[in-house]
Amino acid sequence: MQPKLNVFILEGDIKMPVRKLTVNGETFYQWGVSGKMYKKREQAEAQGYAIEQQGYKKKPKSKR
């Protein structure tokens, strides 16, 4: 059984999609919606920076 995730998106001007997660009372940071969760925000930002340097680009929103 997967633990229940309480996801809180940080307020403010965020350059990379780093999310603040609370899992079982512990705070973690994660870049994007999947991937490793880190105890420190700087580590999640470093992962995001590395991914963007490899050529990652946000998908454009489709027009309907």
Sequence and secondary structure as in RCSB ss.txt:
>XXXX:A:sequence
MQPKLNVFILEGDIKMPVRKLTVNGETFYQWGVSGKMYKKREQAEAQGYAIEQQGYKKKPKSKR
>XXXX:A:secstr
    EEEE   S  SS EEEEEETTEEEEEESSSS EESSHHHHHHHHHHHHHTT         
